[in-house]
Amino acid sequence: MSTPAREYAAVLMLGVVSAGLAVTATTGGRPWGEATVESTGMPPRTFVVDGPAAAAGTGALALVALAGLGAVLATVGPWRRAVGVLVAVAGAGVLAQALLAGAGIDADLREDAADTSASADPRAVDEAIEQGDTGAWRWAAAAGGAGTAGAGVLTVLHAGRWPTIGRRYEAPVTTAGASRDETDLWRSLDRGDDPTT
């Protein structure tokens, strides 16, 4: 049976790895779609569409999710749950955009081909797009988005049970009637008492 601390670590690990994968797949010009047009009497032309062109905003959503997972470490209570919602929404956004990017990728490839001599053979362009590579990075972004969304949902559901950072280093809370003045604190130190307990 897993303890809350282990569950917390596992969910954070899932989220960080998934969000990191999503960031990697949606930034840096990694190809989400590729088609090679082979027209008669012309050299083959390869056209590539990257993540930002295919689904604008996925990189930003992935970065928001990754930053949100960092904030899960620093928040408690309702704030931690609110950050979990943010992470889940950002991850779901990356997933949705990656899954729905197919039509946009085809349109971008067709537009790129239209701006070159390859457009002289529309049948070859259609054939190249139909047989084109959808790109592993698109599916990596979808997987990263799904894992990130899952980590966000688990954070919302279980954040109340998870440990918090630095709780033992916070100043003790005193009740209204038990406040001590500065002189009392110095006297307790002289006696060897620890005023922070």
C-alpha positions as CSV (number, residue, x, y, z in Angstrom):
1,M,0.0,0.0,0.0
2,S,1.5,3.4,-1.0
3,T,1.9,6.1,1.5
4,P,0.8,9.7,0.7
5,A,4.4,10.7,0.3
6,R,5.1,8.0,-2.2
7,E,1.9,8.8,-4.1
8,Y,2.8,12.5,-4.1
9,A,6.3,11.7,-5.5
10,A,4.9,9.3,-8.2
11,V,2.3,11.9,-9.4
12,L,4.9,14.7,-9.5
13,M,7.3,12.4,-11.4
14,L,4.5,11.5,-13.9
15,G,3.7,15.1,-14.3
16,V,7.2,16.4,-14.8
17,V,8.2,13.6,-17.2
18,S,5.0,14.1,-19.2
19,A,5.2,17.9,-19.3
20,G,8.9,17.7,-20.2
21,L,8.0,15.4,-23.1
22,A,5.2,17.8,-24.2
23,V,7.6,20.8,-24.1
24,T,10.2,18.9,-26.1
25,A,7.7,17.8,-28.7
26,T,6.1,21.2,-29.1
27,T,9.2,23.4,-29.3
28,G,12.4,23.5,-31.2
29,G,11.0,23.0,-34.7
30,R,10.4,19.3,-34.4
31,P,8.4,17.9,-37.3
32,W,4.8,17.0,-36.8
33,G,4.2,16.3,-40.5
34,E,6.2,15.6,-43.6
35,A,5.5,14.9,-47.2
36,T,7.7,14.3,-50.2
37,V,6.3,15.4,-53.6
38,E,7.6,13.4,-56.5
39,S,6.5,15.0,-59.8
40,T,7.4,13.6,-63.2
41,G,10.6,15.2,-64.5
42,M,11.2,17.1,-61.3
43,P,13.5,16.3,-58.3
44,P,11.7,15.2,-55.2
45,R,10.7,18.0,-52.8
46,T,10.2,17.4,-49.1
47,F,7.9,19.7,-47.1
48,V,7.9,19.7,-43.3
49,V,5.5,21.3,-40.8
50,D,6.6,21.7,-37.2
51,G,4.6,21.7,-33.9
52,P,4.3,25.5,-33.5
53,A,3.0,25.8,-37.1
54,A,0.6,22.9,-36.8
55,A,-0.9,23.8,-33.5
56,A,0.1,27.3,-32.2
57,G,0.1,27.6,-28.5
58,T,0.9,24.0,-27.6
59,G,4.5,25.0,-26.5
60,A,3.1,27.7,-24.2
61,L,0.5,25.3,-22.7
62,A,3.2,22.7,-22.1
63,L,5.4,25.3,-20.3
64,V,2.5,26.5,-18.2
65,A,1.9,22.9,-17.1
66,L,5.6,22.3,-16.3
67,A,5.7,25.6,-14.2
68,G,2.4,24.6,-12.5
69,L,4.0,21.3,-11.4
70,G,6.7,23.3,-9.8
71,A,4.1,25.4,-8.0
72,V,2.5,22.2,-6.6
73,L,5.6,21.8,-4.5
74,A,5.2,25.3,-3.0
75,T,1.4,25.4,-2.4
76,V,-0.9,23.8,0.2
77,G,-4.6,23.2,0.6
78,P,-7.0,24.9,-1.9
79,W,-4.1,26.6,-3.6
80,R,-2.5,23.3,-4.5
81,R,-5.9,22.0,-5.8
82,A,-6.2,25.2,-7.9
83,V,-2.7,24.6,-9.4
84,G,-3.8,21.0,-10.1
85,V,-6.7,22.3,-12.1
86,L,-4.4,24.6,-14.1
87,V,-2.0,21.7,-14.8
88,A,-4.9,19.4,-15.9
89,V,-6.4,22.1,-18.2
90,A,-3.0,22.9,-19.8
91,G,-2.2,19.2,-20.3
92,A,-5.7,18.6,-21.8
93,G,-5.1,21.6,-24.1
94,V,-1.8,20.1,-25.4
95,L,-3.5,16.7,-25.9
96,A,-6.5,18.2,-27.8
97,Q,-4.4,20.3,-30.1
98,A,-2.1,17.4,-30.9
99,L,-5.0,15.1,-31.7
100,L,-6.8,17.8,-33.8
101,A,-3.7,19.0,-35.7
102,G,-4.1,16.6,-38.6
103,A,-6.2,18.8,-40.9
104,G,-4.0,21.8,-40.1
105,I,-0.8,19.8,-41.0
106,D,-2.3,18.7,-44.3
107,A,-3.3,22.3,-45.1
108,D,0.1,23.7,-44.3
109,L,1.9,21.0,-46.4
110,R,-0.5,21.8,-49.3
111,E,0.2,25.5,-48.9
112,D,4.0,25.0,-48.8
113,A,3.8,22.9,-51.9
114,A,1.6,25.5,-53.7
115,D,4.4,28.0,-53.3
116,T,6.9,25.9,-55.3
117,S,7.2,24.2,-58.6
118,A,5.7,21.1,-57.1
119,S,2.2,22.7,-57.4
120,A,2.5,22.1,-61.2
121,D,1.4,18.5,-60.4
122,P,-1.6,18.6,-58.0
123,R,-2.1,14.9,-58.2
124,A,1.5,14.3,-56.9
125,V,0.9,16.8,-54.1
126,D,-2.3,15.0,-53.0
127,E,-0.6,11.6,-53.2
128,A,2.4,12.9,-51.1
129,I,0.1,14.3,-48.4
130,E,-1.9,11.1,-48.2
131,Q,1.2,9.0,-47.9
132,G,3.1,11.5,-45.7
133,D,4.5,10.9,-42.3
134,T,2.4,12.4,-39.5
135,G,5.5,12.6,-37.3
136,A,6.2,10.9,-34.1
137,W,6.6,14.2,-32.3
138,R,2.9,14.9,-32.7
139,W,2.1,11.7,-30.9
140,A,4.7,12.4,-28.3
141,A,3.0,15.7,-27.6
142,A,-0.3,14.0,-27.3
143,A,1.1,11.4,-24.8
144,G,2.8,14.2,-22.8
145,G,-0.4,16.2,-22.7
146,A,-2.4,13.1,-21.5
147,G,0.1,12.3,-18.8
148,T,0.2,15.9,-17.6
149,A,-3.6,16.2,-17.5
150,G,-3.7,12.9,-15.5
151,A,-1.1,14.3,-13.0
152,G,-3.2,17.5,-12.7
153,V,-6.4,15.5,-12.0
154,L,-4.6,13.3,-9.4
155,T,-3.3,16.5,-7.7
156,V,-6.9,17.8,-7.4
157,L,-8.2,14.6,-6.0
158,H,-5.4,13.8,-3.5
159,A,-3.6,17.0,-2.7
160,G,-5.2,17.2,0.8
161,R,-3.3,14.0,1.8
162,W,0.1,14.9,0.5
163,P,2.9,16.3,2.6
164,T,4.0,19.9,2.4
165,I,7.4,21.4,2.1
166,G,8.9,23.3,5.0
167,R,5.9,22.9,7.4
168,R,8.2,22.3,10.4
169,Y,10.1,25.5,9.7
170,E,7.1,27.8,9.9
171,A,6.7,30.0,13.0
172,P,4.4,28.4,15.6
173,V,0.9,29.7,15.8
174,T,-0.1,31.1,19.2
175,T,-3.6,31.6,20.4
176,A,-4.9,35.1,21.0
177,G,-4.7,34.8,24.8
178,A,-1.3,33.2,24.9
179,S,0.8,35.9,23.2
180,R,4.1,36.6,25.0
181,D,6.0,39.9,25.1
182,E,9.7,40.1,24.2
183,T,10.8,39.9,27.9
184,D,9.0,36.6,28.4
185,L,10.7,35.2,25.4
186,W,14.2,36.2,26.7
187,R,13.4,34.7,30.1
188,S,12.4,31.4,28.6
189,L,15.6,31.3,26.6
190,D,17.6,32.0,29.8
191,R,15.9,29.0,31.4
192,G,16.8,26.8,28.5
193,D,13.3,26.5,27.1
194,D,12.7,26.5,23.4
195,P,10.2,29.2,22.6
196,T,9.4,27.8,19.2
197,T,7.7,24.6,20.6
